[in-house]
Amino acid sequence: MSLSQLSLHNFRNITSARLTLSDGLNLIYGDNGSGKTSLLEAIYYLGLGRSFRSHLSQRLIQHDHLKTVVFGQVQAQDKSLKSIGIQRDNKGNTEIKIDGVKEAKLSRLAESLPIQVITPESFSLLFEGPKSRRQFIDWGVFHSNSEFHKVWVATRRAIAQRNVLLKRRVDRQQLVIWDKELIRFGEQVSLFRNAYVASLNDVLKGIISQFLPDADIRISFYQGWDKNKSLSEVLTDSYQRDIDLGYTVTGPHKADLRLRVGSLPAHDTLSRGQLKLLVCALRIAQGLLLTQQTKKNSIYLVDDLPSELDRQHRSLLLKQLQDTGAQLLVTAIDPKAIIDSLDEVPIKMFHVKRGIVEEVESTNER
Ligand SMILES: Nc1ncnc2c1ncn2[C@@H]1O[C@H](COP(=O)(O)OP(=O)(O)OP(=O)(O)O)[C@@H](O)[C@H]1O
């Protein structure tokens, strides 16, 4: 699976661009502020309907313009093509089209384009609250298990409805209907996530042994409640606390991925460069597992790869990424920093200057 064509209009500082991408390594280079990250952000927006650097999608529309449009052509493993497009206007309306037909669900975009992002801020995955780690797990479960999305939507609905009643301080009996839903779907979500993290762990070990050979890294899954209790028991036990606080305190919405080095949290022990490598290892493991489980490839958006990695680790990371067989879009200020870390030259190179994207011929010169 790869993005073979990309076009964007009025996206950040890029007024108009049309790129024919390679299904291998694409190198995007240019000065600070030229628009490299914006290009990756546009692909992410096309795949997920949101940005990886701002929760305000309005900011994506070029200043003084009424709307932005991103369009792409996705090539599947069997070479079949699918066109996907997303448009957002300055009134906040979003329109999605798949093969020319309007689509209401954003999840249909995500199914078409499994995107992984690695940015200089990536290692915040390990520092931030559990939400981003839950999203990390759920990305994998979503792409590998077609049942997951529906079950997770039902779980979230049950929690939201339960919280409305808790705020009204209703008695236990009135919660029964939503408790039943939460138990039924929430336990299922947890089983899916648990199985996914176990499979991920197996793949991850091989990658970590290359990236961080000396660190005793362990990942474990916390389902959001005591693993020795059923969700039903936990909801009964925490009823009074839930009423007092006005929301559901424990459950699948509190799940987390725990990363430790020995017995200590990884973020307290590893250097910034090592943390970055750990996050890269997690993302590569997800991509490999996706291919093993579904035959689909991820698309990797790697922003400012050289930052904080020495040359040896840059080479190792690029090699591992290339070995996944996935399409890569890698940005750098100086293209040499990437080219010097590769055995071969990138397949396609694009130069970005003040929002103008031009393909340049890649030569064998280093
Ligand atoms: N909505 C917008 N309309 C027009 N320009 C914008 C908008 N949002 C951001 N910009 C500008 O777009 C430019 C491109 O930013 P971008 O982050 O893509 O650059 P970059 O090439 O990745 O830079 P760096 O190497 O410094 O990370 C910036 O100068 C920014 O001020």
The ligand as a MOL file (V3000), in Angstrom:
LIG
                    3D

  0  0  0     0  0            999 V3000
M  V30 BEGIN CTAB
M  V30 COUNTS 31 33 0 0 0
M  V30 BEGIN ATOM
M  V30 1 N -2.1470 28.5520 7.5180 0
M  V30 2 C -0.9870 28.9820 7.0210 0
M  V30 3 N -0.9580 29.7480 5.9000 0
M  V30 4 C 0.2220 30.1590 5.3760 0
M  V30 5 N 1.4220 29.8590 5.9030 0
M  V30 6 C 1.4550 29.1040 7.0130 0
M  V30 7 C 0.2550 28.6310 7.6310 0
M  V30 8 N 0.6100 27.8980 8.7260 0
M  V30 9 C 1.9560 27.9310 8.7840 0
M  V30 10 N 2.4700 28.6550 7.7670 0
M  V30 11 C 3.8900 28.9030 7.4360 0
M  V30 12 O 4.3280 27.8140 6.6590 0
M  V30 13 C 5.7420 27.7220 6.7280 0
M  V30 14 C 6.1260 26.2840 6.6050 0
M  V30 15 O 6.2380 25.6270 7.8320 0
M  V30 16 P 6.7750 24.1320 7.9550 0
M  V30 17 O 6.6880 23.8000 9.3970 0
M  V30 18 O 6.0930 23.2550 6.9830 0
M  V30 19 O 8.2960 24.2950 7.5210 0
M  V30 20 P 9.5030 23.2560 7.5240 0
M  V30 21 O 10.0790 23.2800 6.1610 0
M  V30 22 O 9.0750 21.9480 8.0580 0
M  V30 23 O 10.4910 23.9670 8.5390 0
M  V30 24 P 11.4990 23.4220 9.6660 0
M  V30 25 O 12.6680 22.8230 8.9560 0
M  V30 26 O 11.8910 24.7010 10.3700 0
M  V30 27 O 10.7480 22.4770 10.5250 0
M  V30 28 C 6.1400 28.4450 7.9860 0
M  V30 29 O 6.8840 29.5890 7.6020 0
M  V30 30 C 4.8300 28.8830 8.6050 0
M  V30 31 O 4.9010 30.1600 9.1880 0
M  V30 END ATOM
M  V30 BEGIN BOND
M  V30 1 1 1 2
M  V30 2 1 2 3
M  V30 3 2 2 7
M  V30 4 2 3 4
M  V30 5 1 4 5
M  V30 6 2 5 6
M  V30 7 1 6 7
M  V30 8 1 6 10
M  V30 9 1 7 8
M  V30 10 2 8 9
M  V30 11 1 9 10
M  V30 12 1 10 11
M  V30 13 1 11 12
M  V30 14 1 11 30
M  V30 15 1 12 13
M  V30 16 1 13 14
M  V30 17 1 13 28
M  V30 18 1 14 15
M  V30 19 1 15 16
M  V30 20 2 16 17
M  V30 21 1 16 18
M  V30 22 1 16 19
M  V30 23 1 19 20
M  V30 24 2 20 21
M  V30 25 1 20 22
M  V30 26 1 20 23
M  V30 27 1 23 24
M  V30 28 2 24 25
M  V30 29 1 24 26
M  V30 30 1 24 27
M  V30 31 1 28 29
M  V30 32 1 28 30
M  V30 33 1 30 31
M  V30 END BOND
M  V30 END CTAB
M  END
